[in-house]
Amino acid sequence: MDSEETGGGDTGRSPAAAAAAAVRRPQWSFLRVVVSFRRWWREMVVETVHQGEVIERRRKECALSSRYLFMTAMSAGIAILGLLLSSPAVVIGAMLLSPLMDPIMGLGFALAIGDYRWLRQSARSLAWGTAMAVGLCALIVFMSPLQDITPEIASRTRPSLFDLLVALFSALAGAYAMIRGREGTIVGVAIATALMPPLAVVGFGLATANWTVFWGALLLYITNFVTIALTVWAMARLYGFSVTLTERQSRWQNFVLGAVFVALVVPLGLSLRQIAWEAAAARQVRTELAENFGSAARLSQPEIEFDTDPMRVSAFVWTTSLQPDAEVRAEESLARALGTPVDVQLKQFLVRDEQSAEEAQLASAKAAEEEAARDRLDDLAARLAVAAGTSEDEVLLDRQRRRALVRAEPLPGAGLAAYAALEQRIAATEPEWRIELVPPVSDLPQVAFAGEEPDEPAREAIALAGWSAKRLGRPLVVSGPEAEAEAVRALLAEQGARVRLGDAGGALRLAWGDEAAR
């Protein structure tokens, strides 16, 4: 008997049967790996999650409460002011509050377990919060003298597939944190998905009747909250939140949720395609204009208006030989390359040689930079004038020392804290400048000790008094119990305020000193 009949334990098998067995062995190995992984996931991951505790905690945080509405209003107010001032720091402050994240997370968990009562509760909270945020932002913009589209606003009017991916990955992190009890991650998720700023831009578009801004920002907001809710649903299902708690989950629900996700992907994909086309068109425009004038010429950054018909292109060219037909040739070539009519407007400047072209280009860039700096200073002066309730002529700008000073007029109902907040808000947008808003003389905050040392509210009041004294250049008088008065005097002196002790009797109090006593 030869080796083919006895070897490999396949005695009596035909070659076809042996080949089939060889194919089945890898398949069975793969299935064993899948079964082992599912068993490990169920025993080592799913069964370690306290589903009842997670659901109860999530359910409580989805309620429509006064705290939720208050935090939503504060977040909306901060967001719209940050957008109007084009201050990323202020906008991030609005994101940190993240009041809308709880009902959105609740939507995902409610879908996963089929609890439609909880689903209605979360949807109601989200609807009220959304409507209130849009209405408040629209009211603030309508009453504000600043209604220009800032870069912070413009960046939230053209959502793309990338925004959906950001929301997807952020929601994965947030859902994991909720399920595994690591809720500190939610702060990062709130910043990444940025739910409130798009809502604030929706309010801006509504107040200014700019429907392009309105619909673009609304699509971004819907993209974020739907992606978060569906991702949380998927994560909850993956972790075993299912019919073991309630028995209403169905394949029809899975199909509907998948269809919603696809419905979001399609318009966002089209938007991303448009953005990519515009980027390629901008490169094509620059290449075509440069080829028309040769390597010795220098070209400014072309300005392109994609929304006009025909598309408009304008640029400056420094060249050693003027070409009257350059615009016509560029229009014909770009129209063929881009498949759309193009209106090209070129300003040609004759120079002696290539070095002269480079010098002229640098001079033009420097002039444009200086003009941008002047515009920014004008904007700073306008914002300070609005905050101080005065005219722009009353704002003093020292460009060398980067110092801006304005003396505020008395505003009805505004105390020292309001003027300090206005100064801080503007200073956050101009970190390279020293902003000084001098408040009108008004009542100083009262300081109360809870024990031997001032508590946090007392320290904030002392800091406000010190700021007011430095801005007004007036001394302060601290009266009251000797130990407490001395502690307050020391804190004010650390801030650089001029301060002296007054009468030792009575309650602790702050007062303005005599300006002549210097």
HUURPE-V757176 format. One record per helix or strand of 3 or more residues. SS is the DSSP state (alpha for helix, beta for strand). FROM is the first residue (numbers start at 1). LEN is the number of residues. Records with the same first field share a line. If there is no record, write none. Layout:
SS=FROM-LEN ; FROM-LEN
This chain:
alpha=3-7 ; 15-34 ; 51-10 ; 66-19 ; 88-10 ; 101-13 ; 116-28 ; 151-4 ; 161-20 ; 183-11 ; 195-14 ; 211-28 ; 251-43 ; 326-13 ; 354-35 ; 392-3 ; 416-14 ; 456-17 ; 482-13
beta=303-3 ; 311-9 ; 342-9 ; 396-3 ; 403-5 ; 434-5 ; 476-4 ; 499-3 ; 509-4
